[in-house]
Amino acid sequence: MKHGIGNTRLWAVGLGLAALFSMSNAQAATVRYILDNVVEDNGLHVTGEFYWTYDEGDFENGSGEFTELFIPGHGSDIGALTINFDAGKSIEFSLTVNQHGQGVNLTLFLQTPLSSIEPSLVDLERSKYEIEAGGLRGGFISGSIVPDLLDIDSDNDGLLLSQEDTNGNGIVDPGETDPFNPDTDGDNLTDGYEVNISGTNPLNSDTDTDGIFDDTDICPLAGDTDQLDHDNDGIGSACDNCTIIPNTDQRDTNDDGYGNLCDADVDNDGVVTRVDLLIIYRAFGGVNLDADLTGDGVVNFKDLFMARTQIGKPPGPAAL
């Protein structure tokens, strides 16, 4: 993409862009890069940021744009800019020079290819600058190009790019989900839902290998081919923490594997006794998460009644 700007020319070359994602169903992605601590040997800083936007599978034909740029001896005039990307080899930024004596030649080579999650260090031996207006010429003593892509969810699946392309090489490697496909394993559950909520494997459409896809499996982590649900609460009996009383929320405030509706054993001694009834009675009208068996936010007669029905019994039954 070409623009014109009076009196200046700038070349900035960065070696080794990360490889493009080679998956189907192209979607747009944008990478923001920052020139970080790029310091000339005279102690002056070159600063700026640029964006590269491309369609998945077509990285080389994307478009780039500098949004900020400051070059010592020249300033920050980037009213028109030409950016040429040769993906995998170099990035060239140039500003057209029309007036003698006002040129800027600045080349930044990189030690390592650009990465979407890791900084790329400037090659200090090869990188040079020449600013005609100020008579400045020399090399660099530090610098890197840093990606700012960690807050982007390219496919809106609830996972950031850094969580999907974990090594930042721009390729869907074994063990990685596809940042351009919200459902990598094709089980009708988004990758983010599987990682953050259901706990299923976003790379395996049948996590428990029982022959039933995760999206229809009522116990996707338990390996239950019979798919029984004795209390008809939508939670399979093989993974239900209260198999005889419907509890879709699976509320278990003391994390003992028994849902509160089936667990009046408030003192956790293995059996519901009058001691548990006394604890619930003393919490009556107040807030006590374990004594609030029904989960309505307050300990009341419903909790006492439920506890009485469990007296003398162990908590449960549950699929532990």
N, C-alpha and C positions, 0 to 999 in steps of 0.2 A: 504494500500500500504506500503511495507516494504523496508527499506534500512538499511545498517549497518554503524555504526560509532564507532571508537575505543574509549574506555575508559570513556564513559559517558552515563548516563541514565537520561531522563527527562520525567516526567509525568506532563501534564497540563490538568486539568479536568474542563470543563465549563458546568454547568448545563443548561438544558432547551433550546435546539435549537428551533428556530421558526418552526412551523408546515409546512409541504410541501404543495405546490400548488396542488390541486386535480382537475385539468382540463385535457382534452384530448389533443392529438397531442403533444407529448413530445418534448420539445426544451431545449437546454442546457442553464443554468444560472450559473453565478459565483458570489460569495460573497467574498469580501475582508474585513478582519478584522484586526484591529490594536490594539496592546497592548498599551494602553494610560495611561501615568503617573502611571505605576505599580511600586511602591516604596517599597522596603524592609524596615524593622524597623531599619536597619543600615544606611538608607538614600540613598542606591544605587538603580539604576533603572534597571528593566528588560524590555527590549524593543523587538519589533518584529512585524511581520505581517504574516498572513497566508491566503490562498485562499481555498475555498470549491466550487467545480464545480459539478453540478448534473443535471440530466434530470428531467424536470417537471414531477411530479407524482412518482418519484423514488429517493427522497432525500437521503434515507439511504444508497443507493448503489453508491453514488457519490465518488469523490476522493478529498483528501485534501493535501495541500503542504505548508510548511513553506518556505517563501522566504527570510526572515530576522529574526535573533534571536540573542539577546545578554543577557547572564546570568552572573552577577557579580561573579567572582571567577572561571568561566569556559571560558567565551569568546563567540565567535560567530561561532564556528565550527559546522555547521549543514550539513556536507557532506553527511550524510545518516540519514534518519528520518522515523520513523513509526508513522502513524497517525491513530488512531481508533476513529471513530465517532459512537456513539449510539444516533441517532437523537432523540431529545426530552428529553434526560437524561444527556448525558455527552459527552465531547470530550476528548480523551486521546492522548497525544503526548509523545512518548518515544524514547530515544536514547540508543542503546544497550551499556552496560558496559562490557568491557573485562579485564580491569586492576584494581586491588584493589586500593582503595584510590582515585579514580578519578570520583566517581559517583556524579550525580546530581539528586536530587529528588525535584521536584517543582510542587505543586498542586495549581491551581487557581479555587476556587469555585465562583459561581456567585450568587448575590442576586436575579436577575431576569433573565428569559430566554433571549437568544440572539435574537436581533431584527435586521431586515434589515435596519432600519432607526433610531433606538434609541440606545444609549450606554447602556451596561449592567455593573453594578457596581460589583466589586470584593467583595466577602464576606470576610471581614477582620478578622472575628473571626475564620473561619475554614481554610483559605488558609495558607499554610506553605511552607518553603523551607529548603533544607539541601544541602550544597555544601561541599563535603568531602575534596577537594583539599585545600580549604582555611579555613577549619574548621568553616564554616559559617552555622548558623542555626537560624531560627526564623520565624516571620510572616511578614505581610504587613501592611502598614499604609495608603495606597491609591491605587487606580487603577480601570480601567474599560476596557472593550473590545468594541471598537467602529467600527461599520460597515462603509465602504466607498463604498456605492452602489448607491449614488444619481445621478451619471452621466451615468448610464447604462439604455439603452432602450432595454429590453430583446427581444421584438417582432418587433422592428423597425417600430413602428406605430407613432412615433413623441412624445410619452409621456415617461417620465422617470419612473422608478419603484416607486419612492416616490410619483409620481402623480397618480399611479394606485393602488398600495397597500398602501393606505394612512395611515393605522395604523401599518404597518410593521409587521403584524402577519403571513404573508406567506399564507393567505387564501383569496380567492375572496369573500369578504363579500358583503351584499346588499349595493348598492350605489357605489361600486368600479368596475372599468373596469378590465379585465383580462390581467395581464402583459405578458402572454404567448400567447395571441390571439390578433392580430392586429385589428380585427373587432369583438368586443364583442357581438354586437347585430345582426350581420349577415346581414347588409344592404348594403354591398359592399363598405362602406366608412370606412376608418381606424379611430380608436378612436382619434388619434391625429388630423386628418382633421376635425372631428366633433367638437372637443373641441376648436381647435385653429383657424379654418377658417370658417366653415359653421355655427357654433353655434348650431347645432343640438345635440340631446341627444345620446351619444354613448351607452346608455343602452336601447334605444327604437328605433326600426327600423322605426317607423312611429311617429316622434316627435310631429307633429301637429294633430295626430289621425284623419286624413281625409281619411284613407284607402289606401293611396299611400305611398310606401316605400320612405325613404329619398333620396335614390340615383336616383330615377326617378321623384321625386316631384319637379316641377319647382318653387314651393314656399313651401319649407319644414317646414317653421315656421308659415305659414299663414292659414292653414286649408282650402284650396281651392279645392273642389272636381271637379270643372269644368276645372281646369288647363288651363285657357285662357291666351293667350299671344298676345295682340293686335298689338304690334309692332314687333313681331317675333324676339326678341333679346335673347331668351332663359331664360328671367326672367319673371315669371308669372305676369300678371297684378295685382294680389292681393298683390304683394310685390315689384312691380317695382316703382322706384322713378322718372321715366319718362315714362309714359305708351304709349305715342304716337310717340316717337322718339327712335330708337334702341340705347341703351347704356349698353352694356354688363358689362362695368367696374363699373357702378352705381356711377360714380364720383360725389361727393357732398361736395365741399370744405368748405362750411359754415355750414354743418351739420344741415340743416333746414328740411331735408326730401325730398327735391326736387333736382333731378339731375341737374348738371350745364347746360346740353343741354336744359332743360326746365325751367331754372331759370335765366333770365336776370334781375331779381329784385335784383340788386347788393346792394342797400341800405336797403334792407329788410323791406320795408314799406308796403308790401302786394300787390303791383301792379307795373308793369313795366312802367316807365315814361321817359320823356326826361332827367330827372336827372340821371337815370341809364345810358342812352346813353352818357351823358356827362362824367360820371365816366369812362366808357369804352373807350371813345375817348381820354381822358387825359392819360389813361394807354397804349395807342396805341404804339406798338413796344417794350413794356417792359414786365415785369413779374408781373402779378396780378392774383392770383389763382382764385378769384371769378369772375373777368372780363374775364378770359380765358375760355369761355363757351365750346369751342371744346376740350380743354385739350391738345393742341398741343405744349404747352410750351411758347407761346407768344401771346399777345393780337394783333389781326390783323383784316383785313377786314371781315373775316369769322365770327368773334365774333360780329362785328357791324351789319352785315347783319342779323344774327340770332336774335339779340336783337330787331331790327326793326320789325321783324315778330311777336314779342311778345308785342309790345307797346300797352298799355291800358289794358292788361290782367294780371291776377294774375299768379304767377309761377305755373308750373305743366302742365297738371294734373299728380298726383302721388298717389300711394297707401300709404297714411299716416296712 
